[in-house]
Every structure is written in C-alpha cells, then in structure tokens.
Amino acid sequence: MTRPRFEPSPCSSASEIPALASNWVPLISAPADFPHRNQYNSTLILRADILADTTVELPALIPTLEGIIPLRNIQRRLLPRRPGRDAALDQHCTFYGESDSVADTLVMTPVIPPGSSLPYYHPAVAHLAFRHIATSPPGLRIEVVPLPGDDSPIDPGSRLYRTGLSLLDTLHRYGWGTLTNYQKRVHHDCLVPREPYQDLYLVMRERFKGLVDTWVESTDPLKHVFEKDIGIATFLILLWKDTYPAPPASDVPPDEPWRGWGRPAGGFLDFGCGNGLLTHILLSCGYAGVGVDLRARTSWATYPSHTQAHLRVDAFDPRVLAVDTEPTFYTAPGQFVVANHADELTPWTPLLATRAQASGFLSIPCCAWMFDARFERGSDAVGGAKDGRELAALAETLNLGADSGNTSGYAQYRIWLAQLHEHCGWEIECEVLRIPSTRNWALVGRRRKGDEEEVQANIDAILQSVWERGIFKPRTPEGKAGKDH
C-alpha cells in the first residue's frame, strides 16, 4: 500500500464545518482516512514526561467546547534539548468526544505561569487542537486559540501556519503507519533507557561544551563533540553503571554525579582512539583508561597533561594474541575494550577482549573489514555458515536492523560480526545509539558464554588461518611512536 499524498490547504472562513467554539480559529486541514494519533514535533524538544493521566477531576484550565465533552486528560512536561536556552513547559493534552464515544479531538493547552511567556519551541497559542472530521473523505484539521492580545498573522507565510503544517504532516505520517500496522525495524534504548541517557547527556554536553571552541581537527566540532563522542561516553557510563559494581567512594571525586556508579575494574581501552576525544571525556569524568592509535592527532596536544599521559601511539599486532604469548597491547584483566569506528581493528576486538580476559567490549562498526581484507557480501560466517532463515532470525533477535532478506552489505557485516563475537565466547547484545551517524549500531559483549576451551580453540583456528593466508601485515606506528605520547 502506498501512503496517500499529503495535500494540506489553509482553512477557509466559508468551511461547512464550524470551529470548535467562537474564539477558535481553523488554521490548516488535509484529507486523511486513518486514525488520529498525537506526537510532539520539534527538534528543540528532548522528550515529554507524563505527570498525570486521568478521566476524572479534569483541570479547570482546559477549554469548554461545543457539542463534545472532555474524556481524558494527560498532563506532561516538555523538556527542551537546550535547557540553558529554553525552559521546560507543562502542557495539558485533553481528548474530547461525544459521551462514551471514541475521542476525535485532541486539545493541547500550555500551562503558562504568571509573569512568564511561552518558550520558543511552542506555538504562540493558548490552545491548539487536532480534529479528525468525519467527512467524505475524512479530514484532519488544526485549530488554535491565539494568546490574548496577540494579533500575529496566520496566513500561509506565517510561523504559526508553518508550525501547523509541520504538525499536520507528522500526524499524517503517523496515522498512515497506524493504519498499515507499520512495525519499526530499528529499536533504540534496549540496553540503556532513554530518560537516564537524555538526562546525563545534557549534563555531559554542558560540561564539555568548551571543547567546541578549542577544536583543531578538520572535522565538524559540533558533530564530534556534542553529537558523537559525548553521546558514546554517556552511553558507556550508563552501561557500566548497570554492569559493574561501584568502586570505593574515595576513588571518585566528590562532585561527580556518577560517584557511586559501577565501572570496569580494569579501566577501559579505547582501541583505535583517533582524535582521542572519547578517551579525554572518560578520563575527565574520573574513569581510568588509555587510548591507543597508529598515529598522534593534532588534537592530542590540546588536551590536558593527564589526558596526554594516557594517549599512546602504537600499532596492533595480532601476534600478541598467540596462545603462548601474554597479551601486551595495553590490556589488563577486567578491562573494557571500546572499538569506536575502529575500521580494520573491528574484527580483532572480540579476540583481543577474550585473550586479554576483558570484562566486556563495545564495538561500533563503520567500514566493513574482515581480518585481512574488506568484507564481501555472502562471506561465510565464522564457525560455520547459516542459512537465510537463521540469519534473519539472528538479525531480528539481536536488533541488528537488517532487512528481511539481509541484502544490505552493512547489515550482513553486522550479522557476520555478531557471529564472530559469539564464536569468541561472548553473549552479544545490540543497541542503536542516539548519535547522528548511519553507522550507529553498537555490538556489546558483557557476559561470557560457551565452553572456554572450545572458544580458545576457535581463536587459535582464526589466527592460524590468517597466518596461512599471509595477507595481513602489521602496520608501523607513525610519528614518535610513544616517545612523547
């Protein structure tokens, strides 16, 4: 089924459908043959927390409408994405309909404290209504009650009209999805709940906002500082909180909000740390660890001495994983390995984590690499190939985001990695991170599984296969190779 075209039009004063009441102004309408559904629709809003939900003792603030009665009221709090700039706002969402009928009207009423004004992200109205109108064909209409004394324009070029257009478009898409039983294939917040993540992210964003002004890399600082590495650090801190026991209180500065939170006993290894920003953020938050990369980046010299002391230039050589060799690549028992868009290092991450007796790892794959070559679609799974149905079931179970045929090369690579991680003795979990990248799938290993002797034999077999092919050549560290870093 194809979604009908969204064809909005300004409401005419000559409409046969009267307004909700004499002080209401019809703004915009569109045909829609599907149920009514509400969502907030602003990139400036972080989320909406429900404060109350009732069908009795409805608040006096909600409006009286002609011919319909209030059936249910939900009070929620809109939380801004930039709390330093915009204020939070309480809002009543009231469903109206005829007695004992299905609600066909939703009215949103902001709660404006005396002496204050509406934040920028909310339309400048006292009430805003979504109406599902039983015409032929059925229609959707937005009506508003302007703020007292406000004579702002409502023509198609006005901000209020454009806001109504965006709201109606969102409603049209969600309504069609409800009608066609749309099922999300990508699910966020599987390992770390959304609300704690968003709340901590705002704390982290405020703490590290100064990094934008001192950014020396050629990449976009807003993307790397605010959206990517702060987001990944936030996810890791909350993941560790739920995975590991808390350290002695004396080990964490008293002013840190994560003072009593769990953390890996062996610290972290940022495996292929690149610009070192993630390492710097975690170290600055009081977490122990080290970042290692093939070469020093320009930004390393801009970090405080404590961070610079924990950044290393070195090249990974898989020979340290041989069974008769003690892993020496800056590893420690109980360590948590982070492979953040680590490219060629990505497939080596679970092997390193297993051989170094790590307590877990996070892998965010980007470019699709196998051990000594680019990944190709249809590559055999490590430890034995699976048929199409098994692969589809694995993708669905692990929230790998693959389509039903697993035809995407990146989807197949995620499945290949998941099987590799299990082959190395890890129970795999998957999370779709809230970072602005198409490469935002994260594979997490926190628990061991399988027979340990068999797992070690699996790794030996992988290493032997790599040596026999003779393709892999260890890289040479670039620059000072650890003399100053």
HUTASUL-V622864 format. One record per helix or strand of 3 or more residues. SS is the DSSP state (H for helix, E for strand). FROM is the first residue (numbers start at 1). TO is the last residue. If there is no record, write none. Layout:
BEGIN
((SS | FROM | TO) (SS | FROM | TO))
END
This chain:
BEGIN
((E | 8 | 10) (E | 25 | 31) (E | 45 | 54) (E | 69 | 80) (E | 89 | 97) (E | 105 | 110) (E | 125 | 133) (E | 139 | 146) (H | 159 | 179) (H | 194 | 207) (H | 209 | 214) (H | 221 | 243) (H | 249 | 251) (E | 268 | 271) (H | 277 | 284) (E | 289 | 293) (H | 298 | 302) (H | 305 | 308) (E | 311 | 313) (H | 318 | 321) (E | 336 | 340) (H | 343 | 355) (E | 360 | 364) (H | 388 | 397) (H | 409 | 423) (E | 426 | 432) (E | 441 | 448) (H | 452 | 469))
END
